[in-house]
Amino acid sequence: MKLGLRDKGMLLISQLLIKLGRLRYDQFSADELNVLLSENLPQSFPLAIPAGQAHVVVNSGKLTFNAPDNRLCIQLLASITINVAETTIYRAHLIITLSASPDYNKHESTLYFIDKQVDNIIMVNDDYALLKDTQFLLSRFVPGNLDSLLGRSLKNILSLVTVGTSDQAVEYLKLYLSGSKQAVLDFHKPQIEKAILDKMATLPLHHIMREDQWREVLFARYGKAVRVEPSSLRFYF
């Protein structure tokens, strides 16, 4: 798609201002960038666990700027749900903070985001949080009368849940009997971090300057670098 007459006029004026040294940069606000972010959300991915099924869903995100470190930060609102024997035994809302640095390749007219990392994963303490108590877990997953379990070791009891086939599954289910929502999340943090970074690797997290957007045409012709500023992502000519 070609530029319209008005956009062509804006492009010509901007080029003149650059040549006169009156225009040094263009910039994009958080609101403008959040629109682009929303196009890639929601996302979901499974977690491999020893017993049951686990899923994380990333619902929404918000961009912030870390100018001193030249980092774009993204706060994601997500949820994790874990089911065992067709019963939800754990769920929580999460805030996942990611960051990356902008890197502009002027020869390719492409903005890349490099050095991506997960900075933090915290649990939101709200009414959505759920961890089934010990009595429920035992009554739901262990066959027979609970009185028959007297005198058995915890490992022996839990082995009934997994039909005695997996010590790893037994150890995993002990997390839930601890009664700590945070302990369950801490166990899964490395998995969540890896899953998010793997998912990011499959997404088009780069931006080629488009020929039908006059601001991007301008930057493709004259752009030199991109840097994070206190309230914007700034494109320097």
PyMOL commands that set and color helices and strands:
alter all, ss='L'
color gray80, all
select helices_A, chain A and resi 5-19+30-38+134-141+146-149+154-161+167-177+181-202+214-222
alter helices_A, ss='H'
color red, helices_A
select strands_A, chain A and resi 25-28+43-47+53-66+71-84+87-105+110-124+130-131+206-208+225-229+232-236
alter strands_A, ss='S'
color yellow, strands_A
deselect
rebuild
show_as cartoon
